[in-house]
Amino acid sequence: MTTAAPVTWPPSLWAATAPAGPALGPLEDDVRADVVVIGAGFTGLSTAIHLRESGVEVAVVEAAEPGWGASGRNNGQVIPTLAGHDPSAMVARHGEAGERFNAVLRDSAQYLFDLVRKYEIPAEAEQTGWIQPVHSPGRFKLAEKRVREWSAIGAPVELLDRAETARMLGSEAWFGGFWNRAGGHINPLALTRGLAEVALKLGATIHARSPATAMTHQNDCWVVKTAKGSVTARALVLATNAYTDEFAPDLAPEIASEVIPVLSWQMATKPVSDNIAKTVIPGRQAMSDTHRNLYFARWDARNRLVTGGAAVLPGAGGANLRPMVADRLKRLWPQLGEVEFDYVWSGYIGMTPDNLLQPQIPGYPRIHQLGPNGFGWVGCNGRAVALSISLGRELAKATQGAALDTLGLPLSGLRPQPFRAIVRRIAPLALPLYRRLDAQEI
């Protein structure tokens, strides 16, 4: 079994501010459980919690520590939509399963915040809503369509004209938009570590620093092997997303080949004074707009404005973009004055472009049945925070024999990306194309 050296990430704001995670040991024996989960991020830990709430024995194997990957390195926006796809698109793609998925997605932000409150997780959670402003007048039609579609299935959304958008964001840069009152933001690493603590208190077992090197189905059981042990279980959930082949390229090559890990950077400003902060997104909503090369921002608990994007140059991780991003923030919010950053960090987003000729259009999540009682998903496309928690609940039900036609799991066949290694290298070069397309009216 081939193993790989994982990438080394720069320290993040979340690592500097989140409570310490639980002390966990590696897997060093051959053990049994009813369900084995690979990956201790949002999906894996949510699955473990929901299994333990039902009294099911579960073992989680994690390659590093809970939150080491995307779950602990993202912007922390809690957004109950997909990137680029509205409810009608999921129904067209998956029929009734798409309708069930839309209901799960619609309620995913509320479900996350309710879970945080239920278990009193110290995740700096603020359910202040999520705003999607439009960056050109023509895109107001897009906001109207999204409000129309999400309203039709009961989502708490509201259309914003240009004046209301300016009032809510403290900026004249946008031309209207919409907001979803259920959204908001969290400290993602604090949430991940908190979920791990909850899972442990409920009786789950979590093995850290134990990269899964193989998973096989034999004699009616799943066997997951690590360097020093194994877990044998009746059911399995693969919850590794963009990091599926980061530690062991041969773990699930067909799943790994579906997703393109795209380097994403985050930046946090130095703390902003209360007087200024009250004029920049004064309601403290999460915000991400309609640029393909997204403009997005949210406040953290210490009045740092946290923004981000995709990196063009491999290895740069966003640090080379400080001047450009500072200029962008000053252009959007002149009242900020000179902008300085305390933290710049990066990580992978799991992208699933469905058409390589149209890389500017995000793909769909890919949810799979891997075999008898085996399930997994990849393809967050930048919207995993809320969705992962709810999918963990659905995956837990699936492993316990719930009828798949009652769950929000639109299953699909494997669709490996052709020339994945090449696409992974050139994907960041699409950013200049995105910027040109962003300048065009629709």
Residue pairs with C-beta under 8 A, 6 or more apart in sequence:
1 213
1 214
1 225
1 248
1 250
2 248
2 249
2 250
3 211
3 213
3 227
3 247
3 248
4 245
4 246
4 247
4 248
4 249
6 63
6 64
6 246
6 247
7 246
9 73
9 345
9 346
9 347
10 317
10 319
10 344
10 345
10 346
11 343
11 345
12 72
12 73
12 189
12 266
12 343
12 345
13 266
13 268
13 300
13 304
13 306
13 342
13 343
13 345
14 67
14 72
14 73
14 76
14 187
14 188
14 189
14 190
15 72
15 189
16 343
17 124
17 187
17 190
17 300
17 301
17 302
18 67
18 72
18 187
18 189
18 190
18 193
19 122
19 190
19 193
19 194
20 193
21 65
21 66
21 67
21 192
21 193
21 196
21 197
22 66
22 193
22 196
22 197
22 200
22 206
24 62
24 65
24 66
24 196
24 206
24 207
24 208
24 209
25 207
25 208
25 209
26 207
26 208
26 209
26 210
26 226
26 228
26 229
27 61
27 207
27 210
27 226
27 228
27 229
27 230
27 231
28 228
28 229
29 228
29 229
30 229
30 230
30 232
31 59
31 205
31 229
31 230
31 231
31 232
32 231
32 232
32 233
33 57
33 58
33 59
33 205
33 231
33 232
33 233
34 51
34 56
34 57
34 58
34 233
34 234
34 235
35 47
35 51
35 56
35 57
35 58
35 59
35 233
35 234
35 235
35 236
35 237
35 396
35 399
36 58
36 59
36 60
36 61
36 222
36 224
36 231
36 232
36 233
36 235
36 236
36 237
37 44
37 47
37 48
37 58
37 59
37 60
37 61
37 236
37 237
37 239
38 44
38 60
38 61
38 212
38 215
38 224
38 236
38 237
38 238
38 239
38 240
38 251
39 60
39 61
39 62
39 63
39 69
39 238
39 239
39 240
39 241
39 243
40 60
40 62
40 65
40 66
40 67
40 192
40 196
40 206
40 208
41 66
41 67
41 69
41 70
41 71
41 72
41 192
41 239
41 241
41 388
42 71
42 191
42 192
42 195
42 384
42 385
42 388
42 389
42 392
43 237
43 239
43 241
43 377
43 384
43 388
43 389
43 391
43 392
43 395
44 60
44 62
44 237
44 239
44 392
45 60
45 66
45 192
45 195
45 196
45 198
45 199
45 392
46 115
46 195
46 388
46 389
46 390
46 391
46 392
46 393
46 396
47 58
47 237
47 239
47 392
47 393
47 395
47 396
47 399
48 58
48 60
48 199
48 202
48 204
48 206
48 392
49 115
49 195
49 198
49 199
49 202
49 204
49 392
50 392
50 393
50 396
50 397
51 57
51 58
51 204
51 396
51 399
51 400
52 58
52 199
52 202
52 203
52 204
53 202
54 396
54 400
56 396
56 399
56 400
57 203
58 204
58 205
59 204
59 205
59 206
59 207
59 231
59 233
60 199
60 204
60 205
60 206
60 207
61 207
61 210
61 211
61 212
61 224
61 226
61 231
62 68
62 206
62 207
62 208
62 209
62 210
63 209
63 210
63 211
63 212
63 243
63 246
63 247
64 208
64 209
65 208
65 209
66 72
66 192
66 193
66 195
66 196
66 206
66 208
67 73
67 188
67 189
67 192
67 193
67 196
69 240
69 241
69 242
69 243
69 246
69 347
69 348
70 241
70 242
70 243
70 347
70 348
70 349
70 350
70 380
70 384
71 188
71 189
71 191
71 192
71 384
71 388
72 188
72 189
72 192
72 193
73 188
73 189
73 266
73 345
73 346
73 347
74 188
74 264
74 266
74 347
74 349
74 384
74 385
75 185
75 188
75 266
75 296
75 298
75 306
75 307
75 308
76 185
76 186
76 187
76 188
76 191
76 298
76 300
76 306
76 385
77 130
77 183
77 184
77 185
77 286
77 288
77 296
77 298
77 385
78 109
78 112
78 113
78 127
78 130
78 183
78 184
78 185
78 186
78 286
78 385
78 386
79 109
79 130
79 180
79 183
79 286
79 288
79 383
79 385
79 386
80 105
80 106
80 107
80 108
80 109
80 110
80 130
80 155
80 180
80 182
80 183
80 386
80 387
81 105
81 146
81 150
81 180
81 383
82 90
82 105
82 362
82 364
82 365
82 381
82 383
82 387
83 362
83 381
83 382
83 383
84 361
84 362
84 381
85 362
85 364
86 145
86 146
86 149
86 150
87 98
87 102
87 149
87 150
87 152
87 153
88 149
90 98
90 99
90 101
90 102
90 364
90 410
91 98
91 99
91 102
92 98
93 364
93 410
94 101
94 410
94 412
96 405
97 405
97 408
97 409
97 410
97 411
98 410
100 406
100 407
100 408
100 409
100 410
101 408
101 409
101 410
102 153
102 408
103 153
103 408
104 387
104 390
104 391
104 394
104 408
105 386
105 387
105 390
105 408
106 150
106 153
106 154
106 155
107 182
107 390
108 386
108 387
108 389
108 390
109 127
109 130
109 180
109 182
109 183
109 184
109 386
110 182
111 386
111 389
111 390
111 393
112 186
112 385
112 386
112 389
112 390
113 125
113 127
113 182
113 184
115 121
115 389
116 123
116 125
116 186
116 191
116 194
117 125
119 194
119 198
121 190
121 191
121 194
121 195
121 197
121 198
122 190
122 194
123 186
123 187
123 190
123 191
123 194
124 186
124 187
124 190
124 300
124 301
125 184
125 185
125 186
125 191
126 184
126 185
126 186
126 284
126 299
127 182
127 183
127 184
128 183
128 184
128 185
128 283
128 284
128 285
128 286
129 179
129 180
129 181
129 182
129 183
129 184
129 283
129 285
129 286
130 179
130 180
130 182
130 183
130 184
130 285
130 286
130 287
130 288
131 160
131 165
131 168
131 169
131 177
131 178
131 179
131 281
131 285
131 286
131 287
132 143
132 146
132 177
132 178
132 179
132 287
132 288
132 289
132 290
133 160
133 165
133 169
133 173
133 174
133 175
133 176
133 177
133 287
133 289
133 290
134 140
134 142
134 143
134 174
134 175
134 176
134 177
134 289
134 290
135 173
135 174
135 175
135 289
135 290
135 291
135 295
135 438
136 175
136 290
136 441
136 442
137 175
137 441
138 441
138 442
139 175
139 290
139 442
140 175
140 176
140 177
141 442
142 290
142 442
143 159
143 160
143 176
143 177
143 178
143 290
144 159
146 157
146 178
147 157
147 158
147 159
147 178
150 157
150 180
151 157
155 180
155 182
156 180
156 181
156 182
157 178
157 179
157 180
157 181
158 178
158 179
158 181
159 176
159 177
159 178
160 168
160 176
160 177
160 178
160 179
161 176
162 174
162 175
162 176
164 176
165 174
165 175
165 176
165 177
166 172
166 174
168 179
168 281
168 282
168 283
168 285
169 280
169 281
169 287
170 279
170 280
170 281
170 282
170 333
170 335
171 280
171 332
171 333
173 331
173 332
174 289
177 289
177 290
179 285
183 285
183 286
183 386
184 285
184 286
185 286
185 298
185 299
186 385
187 300
187 301
188 385
196 206
199 206
200 206
207 226
207 229
210 226
210 227
210 228
210 229
211 226
211 227
211 247
211 248
212 224
212 225
212 226
212 247
212 248
212 251
213 225
213 226
213 227
213 248
213 250
213 251
214 223
214 224
214 225
214 248
214 250
214 251
215 222
215 223
215 224
215 225
215 236
215 238
215 251
215 252
216 222
216 223
217 223
217 236
217 371
217 372
217 374
220 234
220 372
221 232
221 233
221 234
222 232
222 233
222 234
222 235
222 236
222 371
222 373
222 374
223 230
223 231
223 232
224 230
224 231
224 233
224 236
234 373
235 373
235 374
235 399
235 400
236 370
236 371
236 373
236 374
236 375
236 376
236 399
237 374
237 375
237 376
237 395
237 396
237 399
238 244
238 252
238 255
238 370
238 374
238 375
238 376
238 377
239 376
239 377
239 392
239 395
240 246
240 251
240 252
240 255
240 376
240 378
241 259
241 350
241 377
241 378
241 379
241 380
241 384
242 259
242 261
242 262
242 348
242 349
242 350
242 351
242 378
242 380
243 261
243 348
244 251
244 252
244 255
244 256
244 259
244 378
245 251
245 252
245 253
245 256
246 261
249 256
252 370
252 376
254 414
254 416
255 368
255 370
255 376
255 378
255 414
257 416
257 417
257 420
258 352
258 366
258 378
258 379
258 414
258 415
258 416
258 417
259 350
259 351
259 352
259 366
259 378
259 379
259 417
260 350
260 351
260 352
260 353
260 417
260 420
260 423
260 424
260 427
261 348
261 349
261 350
261 351
261 424
262 310
262 348
262 349
262 350
262 351
262 427
262 428
263 310
263 311
263 314
263 317
263 346
263 347
263 348
263 428
264 308
264 309
264 310
264 311
264 346
264 347
264 348
264 349
264 382
265 308
265 309
265 310
265 311
265 316
265 317
265 318
265 319
265 321
265 344
265 345
265 346
266 306
266 307
266 308
266 318
266 343
266 344
266 345
266 346
266 347
267 306
267 307
267 308
267 318
267 321
267 322
267 325
267 341
267 343
267 344
268 300
268 304
268 305
268 306
268 341
268 342
268 343
268 344
269 304
269 305
269 306
269 329
269 336
269 339
269 340
269 341
269 342
270 304
270 340
270 341
270 342
271 302
271 303
271 304
271 342
272 280
272 303
272 304
272 305
272 336
273 303
274 303
276 335
276 336
276 337
277 299
277 303
279 333
279 335
280 305
280 333
280 335
280 336
281 287
281 297
281 298
281 299
284 298
284 299
285 298
286 296
286 298
287 296
287 297
287 298
288 294
288 295
288 296
289 295
289 296
291 434
291 438
292 360
292 434
292 437
292 438
293 309
293 310
293 431
293 434
293 435
293 438
294 308
294 309
294 382
295 307
295 328
295 332
296 307
296 308
296 309
297 305
297 306
297 307
297 329
298 305
298 306
299 305
299 306
300 306
304 342
304 343
305 329
305 336
307 325
307 328
307 329
308 318
309 318
309 321
309 325
310 349
310 428
310 431
311 317
311 318
311 321
311 346
311 428
312 428
312 429
312 431
312 432
313 320
313 428
314 425
314 428
317 344
317 345
317 346
318 325
318 344
318 345
318 346
319 344
322 341
322 344
325 339
325 341
326 338
326 339
326 340
326 341
329 336
329 339
330 336
330 337
330 338
330 339
349 380
349 381
349 382
350 378
350 379
350 380
350 381
350 384
351 362
351 363
351 379
351 381
351 382
351 427
352 362
352 363
352 364
352 365
352 366
352 378
352 379
352 381
352 417
353 359
353 361
353 362
353 363
353 417
353 423
353 427
354 361
354 363
354 364
355 361
356 417
356 418
356 423
359 427
359 430
359 433
360 430
360 433
360 434
360 437
362 381
362 382
363 379
363 381
364 379
364 381
365 377
365 378
365 379
365 380
365 381
365 387
366 377
366 378
366 379
366 412
366 414
366 415
367 375
367 376
367 377
367 391
367 409
367 410
367 411
367 412
368 375
368 376
368 377
368 411
368 412
368 413
368 414
369 375
369 404
369 411
370 376
373 399
373 401
375 395
375 398
375 399
375 409
377 391
377 395
380 387
380 388
390 408
391 408
391 409
394 407
394 408
394 409
395 409
397 407
398 404
398 407
398 409
404 411
417 423
